[in-house]
Amino acid sequence: MVQQNLHCHTTFDDGASTPEEMVCAAMEHGLSSLGISAHAPMDGEDWCTPKEKEAAFKAEMQRLKVKYAGKIALYTGLEYDAAAEKNFDGYEYIIGSGHVLDGFYVDSTRERAIALIEHFGGAEKAADVFFANYASMAQIPEVDIVGHFDLLTKYNEQDALYDTQSAWYRDAPFAAMETLNAAGKIFEMNTGAISRGYRTTPYPSPELLRHLHDIGGRIVISSDSHSASSICCAFEQCEQIARSCGFDELWYFNGSGFEPEKLS
């Protein structure tokens, strides 16, 4: 059973639940530790944590750490977007993600996802740019976890925008994955699109997970939940998929670094 979730959002950014509500939900589901991740501030983006609220977020996390000490371990995280400023002070771990490319949104709506493809002149070029953007985070030592690696396929199950079986698609994520893995980054199995009804499987796809296993990669399981009701969405499914792709352990943050635990 998965004991930790490092990716969830609250009312400090685009989440629907308060940090304390997320903590209580995590305890109800039997988690031994929880990381709450703020979206890194970006000017003009109302789904991000405003700069003026960062201090309050960190203070609230510290309050909850004290209040729930001995019941659940809590960690203060940041989901850093490649388009955001690098400001990692006061955060215990960093998730590296890519939601915006050239001012175009990867996943907010299907219409915006299509606009991104059109902006880059087709799905192949958009995928190349998207995965190159992720690969660039290999050069940022503070980034610990790669978040929702193939986010651009969010709408593929409903109306495919990318031909993920084509050679041109596989080449780009495989190369980015190899670059990030060589830099010691851990990959997240993310169930956020499952809880929102867009996908029936987590990110990354099984094909990408198998490749990650083959190159010696590491994984965590996270829900990317934006409300307390989905705090552990599809974790058992993730464990099953991880095993089927060859993984026999997950990596857990302990407050100072990451350590492995065998999949139960």
NORUR-V651664 format. One record per backbone hydrogen bond with DSSP energy under -0.5 kcal/mol. NH is the residue of the N-H (numbers start at 1). CO is the residue of the C=O. If there is no record, write none. Layout:
NH/CO  NH/CO
This chain:
5/33  8/6  9/225  11/17  13/10  14/47  15/10  16/226  17/226  22/18  23/19  24/20  25/21  26/22  27/23  28/24  29/25  30/27  31/26  32/3  33/3  34/73  35/5  36/75  37/8  37/35  38/36  38/77  40/79  45/42  46/44  48/45  49/39  53/50  54/50  54/51  57/53  58/54  59/55  60/56  61/57  62/58  63/59  64/60  65/61  66/62  67/63  68/64  69/66  71/68  72/68  73/32  75/34  77/36  77/75  78/93  79/38  80/78  80/95  82/97  84/81  85/41  87/85  91/88  92/76  93/76  95/78  96/94  96/145  97/80  97/95  101/104  104/101  106/99  113/109  114/110  115/111  116/112  117/113  118/114  119/115  120/116  121/118  122/117  126/122  127/123  128/124  129/125  130/126  131/127  132/128  133/129  134/130  135/131  136/132  137/134  138/135  139/136  140/137  141/139  143/140  144/94  145/94  146/186  147/96  147/145  151/148  153/150  154/151  156/153  158/155  159/155  164/162  166/163  170/166  171/167  172/168  173/169  174/170  175/171  176/172  177/173  178/174  179/175  180/176  181/177  182/178  183/179  184/181  185/180  186/144  187/218  188/146  189/220  190/188  190/203  191/222  194/191  195/191  196/192  197/194  198/193  199/193  203/190  209/205  210/206  211/207  212/208  213/209  214/210  215/211  216/213  217/212  220/187  222/189  224/7  225/7  230/227  231/228  233/230  235/232  238/234  239/235  240/236  241/237  242/238  243/239  244/240  245/241  246/243  247/242  250/261  251/219  252/259  254/257  259/252  261/250  263/248
